[in-house]
Amino acid sequence: MIRWWKSNQGIGVIMTFLFVVLLIYIQMSPWAHRKLRDGFTLGFFPAVAVILLVVFSLILIFDSRRKQVPDRIETLTFKYFMSTAAAVIFCLIYFRAMITFGFLITTPLFLISSMYVLGIKSLRSLITSSLLMTAIVYSIFRIMGIRLPPIGLLGV
């Protein structure tokens, strides 16, 4: 039984369950049904993406290689699972902080801490790359006419 959840089929079952829960969450969220100026709803693209993820995870369950255990998964430990869970929680904190403090304040801090955890230790590289990436993403969204949360408390 322990080995089954590490197989492609086990991973597919777990992923399908999680993606279905995510799809239900999206469909039950009021923001997802808000109409945009182009006629789509705000939740259309996230829902389509999650539906595709459900389809791909179902393929893992019924694929001819469903009994195989990927080499890297064979050595999976609880520590790796907890690291992934911590990353997801950290992203949720980032999204909540972005609403309160704004994109331009929260994003560089999130990027600096994420890159540090991933192994970049040079303070100069951390600050430069996080500010540069934030500016690029912000500029692209502004050019596309998509508003990001303002600078929160400053209201800019």
N, C-alpha and C positions, 0 to 999 in steps of 0.2 A: 504493500500500500504506500509506503514512504516513497518508493521509486516511481509510482504512477504519477504523482503530482509534479514530478520533474520531467515527465515525458511531454512530447508535443501535445498530446491529447489532454493531459492534466493542465498544462499551461493554457491551452485553448479554453477549457471549461472555466478556469479562474478568470481569464481575460474577458470571456463572453459575459460572465456574471457581472463583473465590474463595469463593463461598457453598457450593459443593459441598465444597471443602476444609474449610471451617469446620464443615459438617454432619458430615463424617467425623471431625473432631477431637472434636466433642461426643459422637458415638456411641462413640468409642474411650476416652473419659475415664471412669474409674471413678465419679466423683462424679455423672455424668449418670444413672446407673442406681440411685442410692440412693433408696429409697422414703421418701416423706414421710407425715406423719400423715393427710393427706387422700386418700391413695391414689395420687397422682401421683408420678412420679419427678422428681428435681431437674432433670433435663435436658429434661423434657417441653416446657415453654413456650419455652425457647431453641430447641429443635429445630423446633417448630412455626413460630416466627418465621423461622428460617433457611429452612425449606421454602417459606414464603410469599415470601421474598426470591428464592429460586431461580425460583419460578413467575413473579414479576414481571420478573426479568431475562431469562427465556426469552421473555416477551412482547416485550421490546425486540428480540430477535433476529428474530422472525417477524412483527412488526407491519408494517403497510403503509407506515409512515414509517421503516423500518429503514435506509434509505440516507441519511437526512437527517443533517446535522451541526449540532448545536445551536450557536447563535451564540457563546455563552460558551466552548464547548469548542474552537471554531476557533482561539482565541488561547491555548490551553493550552500551557504550557511545562514543561520538566523541573523548574523551580523550584517550580511549584505541586504537582507530584507529590511532590517531596521534602518540602514543607511538610506534606502530608497524611500521608506516611509517618512524619514526625517526630511528628505528633499521635497517631498510632496507637501508636507506640513509647512516647510519654509516658503514654498511658493504661495500657499494660501495666505500666510502672514504677509508676504509681499503684496499680494493683490489687495488685501484689506488695508495695509498701510498706504498703498497708492491712492486709495479713495480718500483717506484722511489727510495725507501730507502731499499728495500730488506725484505725478510721474517724474518730474525733473529732480525731485529731491530723493524719492525712494529708489528709483532705478539704479543710479550709480552706487548707492550703498548695497543694494542687492547684488549687483554685478561684482563689486569688490569682494564681498564676503563669499560669493559663489566661486569666483576664480581662485581665491585664497584656499578654499577647501579643496579645489581641484588640483592645487599644487603650484600655482604661480605665487612666488614669495616676494618678488621685487615690488616694493611699494610704488616706485615710479611707474612700472608697467601696469600695475593694478589701477592706479588713478588715471593714467593716460588712456588706457584702453576702455575703462568703464565710462569715462566722460565722452570719449569719441563715439562709442557705440550708442550711448544715450542720445547724443546730438544727431547721429545719423538716423536712428529710429524715429525720433521726434520730428525731424525734418521730413522724412518720407511720409509719415502720417499727416503732417500739416499740408504737404503738397497734394496728397490724396483727398484732403478735405475732411479727414477724420480727426475729431477732437479727442485728445487724451485727457485724463483728469488733470485739472490745472494744478498750480503749485499750492494745492491744499489751503493751508492757513493764510497764505498771502493772497489767494484768489486770482492769481495772474493766469 
